[in-house]
Amino acid sequence: MQNRIVRTLMFVALAAAALSPLCRAQAQLAGEWLGTAKAGDTQLHIAWHVVAARDGSITSTIDNLDQRIYAIPVSSMTLKDNALTLTLDTVRVLDGDTINIRGTFTGTINADATEIHGSWVQGQPLELDLKRVPLQAALNAVAQSQLAGDWQGTLSAGGVELRLVLHVTAATDGSLTATLDSVDQSAYGIPVTTVMFNDSKLNLTVDAVHGTYEGTLNKDASEIDGTWSQGQPLTLNFKRAPATPPPATAKPAAPSDIDGTWKGTLNTGTTELHILFKIVNTQDGLTAQMQSPDQSPIWITASSVTRVGATLIITMKGIAATFEGTISGEPGAIDGSFTQGNVKLPLLLKPAKN
């Protein structure tokens, strides 16, 4: 029995001896590291993921968060005293383009192995400092890079197609905020109340329009497939793309006799909806915005405003709606009808009191 114990202890001792000092030193680097490569005005946020095996060997990958290139394998790693060298040599396809990723990082590890000061060389050298961070901080950074930016999608509802643009911004504390544009309704900067992103699942709440969105980000962070709910669920898929900028504001002109805010009430038979129109004269002609405050605080910009004598026509293609009325004199009213789809309802507008 004693010999068996001795042989077992010898085996354990030999196994421990197999873990070289170099492996132990490398294993101390295991964990998550974040840093920023800087060269003038250029900044690239970098994540280095280091995993230690049971034998003390390590493998690692690098994420280029700003260019959304993930899990770039580190081809080789050398560590001598506190001097670290990483080499990358691989090929990736990004947005249909083949990218050769070949470069070297050389850095110096501080005494408590929490920071690495160095530089990345791939053509022009870039200063790159890395700091050890908790796992959740690294996950937040990757989530930010995957989701941050501009996304475009089209919502089809009742024969009407609405182009939507989602703007997602990443804060330094790891949180995400967003706004939504309804391009065809000319409603820009609609605040997204909550943004939650976890394990490729995106959840948005937009209180301003009583809407929610649930979607799934694909593996290369280029598309989000999901469902928009605002009374009823509708398919809404986003693709990463440059955002459509809001149209330039027309230059003001002398006010017309109908400039101002007008109010009226639509009686649908089952409910009454208050309607507001803001009419403003500009150098390019009359403009108008409409709001249904009982439904949403969002103002919808009219696609066209036409006035011929006493006849006023306001068209809103984004919601497939038109108001057509006749302008009367004092005390001031625009008597007409509001048509949306196949439904036409009378609508009398009067000046709103400030």
C-alpha positions in Angstrom: 0.0 0.0 0.0 2.8 2.4 0.9 4.5 1.8 -2.5 1.3 2.5 -4.3 0.9 5.8 -2.4 4.5 6.7 -3.2 4.0 6.0 -6.9 0.8 8.1 -6.9 2.6 11.0 -5.3 5.4 10.7 -7.8 2.9 10.8 -10.7 1.4 13.9 -9.3 4.8 15.5 -8.8 5.8 14.7 -12.4 2.5 16.1 -13.7 3.2 19.3 -11.8 6.7 19.5 -13.1 5.3 19.3 -16.7 3.7 22.7 -16.2 6.7 24.9 -17.1 7.3 28.4 -15.6 6.5 29.9 -19.0 3.1 28.1 -19.1 2.3 29.3 -15.6 3.3 32.9 -16.6 1.1 32.8 -19.7 -1.8 31.3 -17.7 -1.7 34.4 -15.5 -2.8 36.4 -18.5 -6.0 34.4 -18.8 -9.1 36.6 -18.8 -10.6 39.6 -20.6 -8.7 42.6 -21.7 -9.9 45.8 -23.4 -7.9 48.6 -25.0 -7.9 51.4 -27.6 -5.4 51.6 -30.4 -4.6 55.3 -31.2 -3.0 57.1 -34.1 -3.9 60.7 -34.4 -7.6 61.0 -34.7 -8.0 57.3 -35.4 -9.2 55.1 -32.6 -9.9 51.4 -32.7 -11.4 49.6 -29.6 -9.8 46.2 -29.1 -10.9 43.2 -27.0 -8.4 40.4 -26.2 -9.9 37.1 -24.9 -7.4 34.8 -23.2 -8.3 31.2 -22.2 -6.1 28.9 -20.2 -6.2 25.1 -20.6 -5.7 22.7 -17.7 -2.1 22.1 -18.8 -1.3 25.8 -18.5 -1.2 26.5 -22.2 -3.4 29.3 -23.5 -5.3 30.3 -26.6 -6.5 33.7 -27.4 -8.5 35.7 -29.9 -8.9 39.4 -30.7 -12.0 41.5 -31.6 -11.7 44.7 -33.6 -14.9 46.2 -32.1 -15.2 49.3 -34.3 -14.8 47.4 -37.6 -16.9 44.4 -36.2 -14.2 41.8 -36.9 -14.5 39.2 -34.2 -12.6 36.1 -32.9 -9.4 36.8 -34.8 -7.1 34.0 -33.8 -3.7 34.9 -32.3 -1.3 32.8 -34.4 1.6 32.9 -31.9 2.4 34.3 -28.5 5.7 34.8 -26.7 6.3 35.9 -23.2 9.8 36.7 -21.7 9.8 38.2 -18.3 7.3 41.0 -18.7 7.6 41.4 -22.5 4.7 40.1 -24.5 4.5 39.6 -28.2 1.3 38.5 -30.1 1.2 37.7 -33.8 -1.9 37.7 -36.1 -1.9 36.2 -39.6 -5.3 35.3 -41.0 -7.8 36.2 -43.7 -11.4 37.4 -43.2 -14.3 38.3 -45.4 -16.1 41.5 -44.4 -19.1 42.8 -46.4 -17.9 40.8 -49.4 -14.3 42.1 -49.2 -11.4 39.9 -48.4 -9.2 41.3 -45.6 -5.7 40.2 -44.8 -5.1 40.6 -41.1 -1.3 40.4 -40.5 0.3 42.3 -37.6 2.2 42.2 -34.3 1.5 43.5 -30.9 4.4 44.1 -28.5 3.8 45.2 -25.0 5.1 45.4 -21.5 3.1 43.9 -18.6 2.9 45.8 -15.3 3.9 44.2 -12.0 0.4 43.0 -11.0 -0.5 41.9 -14.5 -3.5 44.3 -14.8 -2.2 46.5 -17.6 -0.2 46.1 -20.8 1.4 49.1 -22.5 2.5 48.5 -26.1 1.9 49.1 -29.8 0.2 47.3 -32.7 2.2 47.2 -36.0 0.3 46.6 -39.2 1.9 49.1 -41.5 1.7 52.2 -39.4 2.4 51.6 -35.6 -0.6 52.3 -33.3 -0.2 52.9 -29.6 -2.3 50.2 -27.8 -2.8 49.9 -24.1 -4.8 47.0 -22.7 -6.4 46.7 -19.3 -7.7 43.6 -17.6 -11.5 43.9 -17.1 -14.3 41.7 -15.6 -16.0 39.3 -18.0 -19.3 41.3 -18.0 -17.4 44.5 -19.1 -15.9 42.6 -22.0 -19.4 41.2 -22.9 -20.8 44.7 -22.8 -18.1 46.0 -25.0 -18.7 43.3 -27.6 -22.5 43.9 -27.4 -22.0 47.6 -28.0 -19.9 47.0 -31.1 -22.3 44.5 -32.5 -25.4 46.7 -32.1 -24.1 50.3 -32.2 -24.7 52.1 -35.4 -27.6 52.7 -37.8 -30.1 50.0 -39.0 -32.8 50.2 -41.7 -35.9 48.2 -42.0 -39.4 48.4 -43.6 -42.7 47.8 -41.8 -45.6 46.6 -44.0 -49.0 47.3 -42.4 -52.4 47.3 -44.2 -50.9 47.9 -47.6 -48.7 50.8 -46.4 -44.9 50.4 -46.2 -43.1 52.5 -43.6 -39.3 52.8 -43.7 -37.8 52.8 -40.2 -34.2 53.7 -39.2 -32.9 52.6 -35.8 -30.0 54.6 -34.3 -28.1 52.8 -31.5 -25.5 54.5 -29.4 -23.1 52.9 -27.0 -22.2 54.7 -23.8 -18.9 54.4 -22.0 -20.5 52.6 -19.1 -21.7 49.7 -21.3 -25.3 50.9 -21.7 -27.1 51.3 -25.0 -29.5 54.0 -26.0 -31.5 54.4 -29.2 -33.8 56.6 -31.3 -36.2 55.6 -34.1 -37.0 57.4 -37.3 -40.1 56.8 -39.3 -38.9 58.2 -42.6 -42.1 58.1 -44.6 -44.0 59.7 -41.7 -41.2 62.3 -41.4 -41.0 61.5 -37.7 -37.4 61.7 -36.6 -35.7 61.1 -33.2 -38.5 59.1 -31.6 -36.9 58.1 -28.2 -36.6 54.4 -27.5 -37.5 54.0 -23.8 -35.5 50.9 -23.1 -32.8 48.9 -25.0 -31.9 45.4 -23.8 -29.4 43.2 -25.6 -28.3 39.8 -24.2 -27.1 36.7 -26.0 -28.0 38.1 -29.5 -31.5 38.9 -28.3 -32.6 42.6 -28.7 -35.7 44.0 -26.9 -36.9 47.6 -27.5 -39.7 49.5 -25.8 -40.9 52.7 -27.5 -43.4 54.3 -25.1 -44.0 57.3 -27.4 -45.8 55.1 -29.9 -46.8 52.3 -27.5 -44.6 49.9 -29.4 -42.2 47.1 -28.7 -39.7 45.2 -30.7 -38.1 41.7 -30.3 -35.3 40.6 -32.6 -32.3 38.4 -33.0 -28.9 39.6 -34.2 -27.3 37.3 -36.7 -23.7 35.9 -36.3 -21.9 38.5 -38.3 -23.9 41.4 -36.7 -25.3 42.6 -40.1 -29.0 41.8 -39.7 -31.7 41.7 -37.0 -34.7 39.6 -37.7 -37.7 40.3 -35.4 -41.2 41.4 -34.7 -42.7 44.9 -34.1 -45.8 45.0 -31.9 -48.1 48.0 -31.8 -51.5 46.6 -31.4 -50.7 43.6 -33.6 -47.4 41.8 -34.3 -45.7 42.6 -37.6 -42.5 41.3 -39.2 -39.7 43.9 -39.0 -36.2 43.0 -40.1 -33.3 45.5 -39.9 -30.1 45.6 -41.9 -27.0 47.6 -41.0 -26.8 50.5 -43.4 -26.0 54.3 -43.4 -28.9 56.2 -42.0 -31.1 58.5 -44.1 -30.5 62.0 -42.8 -33.5 64.1 -41.8 -34.5 66.5 -44.6 -33.2 70.1 -44.4 -35.5 72.5 -42.7 -37.1 75.0 -45.1 -36.3 78.6 -44.7 -39.2 80.6 -43.1 -41.2 83.2 -45.0 -43.9 85.7 -44.1 -46.8 83.9 -42.3 -49.9 83.1 -44.4 -53.4 83.7 -43.1 -53.6 80.1 -42.0 -50.2 79.8 -40.3 -50.6 78.3 -36.8 -52.0 75.3 -35.0 -55.5 74.0 -35.9 -57.5 71.5 -33.9 -60.4 69.2 -34.7 -62.0 65.9 -33.7 -62.5 62.8 -35.7 -65.6 60.7 -34.8 -64.9 57.2 -35.8 -68.3 55.9 -34.5 -66.6 54.0 -31.7 -64.3 56.7 -30.4 -63.3 60.3 -30.8 -59.7 61.3 -31.8 -58.4 64.7 -31.3 -56.3 65.9 -34.3 -53.9 68.8 -34.5 -52.3 70.4 -37.5 -49.4 72.9 -37.5 -49.2 74.9 -40.7 -46.2 77.1 -41.5 -45.4 79.1 -44.5 -41.8 78.8 -45.9 -39.9 80.0 -48.9 -40.7 76.7 -50.5 -44.4 77.0 -49.8 -46.7 75.8 -47.1 -45.7 72.9 -44.8 -47.7 71.0 -42.2 -47.4 68.5 -39.4 -50.1 66.4 -37.9 -50.5 64.9 -34.4 -53.1 62.6 -33.0 -52.4 63.2 -29.3 -54.8 60.5 -28.1 -52.6 58.0 -30.0 -49.1 59.4 -29.8 -47.1 62.5 -29.0 -45.2 62.1 -32.4 -45.8 64.8 -35.0 -46.0 63.5 -38.6 -44.7 65.7 -41.3 -47.0 66.0 -44.4 -45.5 64.9 -47.7 -47.2 67.8 -49.5 -49.4 70.8 -48.8 -51.4 72.3 -51.7 -53.6 75.5 -51.5 -55.6 76.7 -54.5 -57.8 79.6 -53.5 -59.8 78.5 -50.5 -59.1 74.8 -51.0 -56.4 73.2 -48.8 -55.1 69.7 -49.3 -52.7 68.1 -46.9 -51.3 64.7 -47.9 -49.4 62.3 -45.6 -48.2 59.4 -47.7 -46.5 57.7 -44.7 -49.9 56.9 -43.1 -51.9 56.9 -46.4 -54.0 59.8 -45.3 -55.3 63.1 -46.8 -57.1 66.1 -45.4 -59.0 68.2 -47.8 -60.9 71.3 -46.6 -62.3 74.7 -47.5 -60.8 77.8 -45.7 -63.5 80.1 -44.5 -63.2 83.7 -43.3 -63.8 85.0 -39.8 -64.1 83.6 -37.2 -61.8 81.1 -39.0 -62.3 77.5 -39.8 -61.2 74.9 -42.3 -64.2 72.6 -43.0 -63.4 69.3 -44.7 -62.8 65.6 -44.5 -60.0 63.3 -43.4 -59.4 60.2 -45.6 -57.3 57.2 -44.6 -57.4 54.1 -46.7 -61.1 53.5 -47.6 -62.4 55.5 -44.6 -63.5 59.1 -45.1 -64.7 61.1 -42.0 -65.7 64.7 -41.7 -63.2 67.0 -39.9 -63.7 70.6 -39.0 -60.5 72.4 -38.0 -60.5 75.6 -35.9 -57.6 77.7 -34.6 -56.2 76.2 -31.4 -55.9 78.5 -28.4 -52.4 79.0 -27.0 
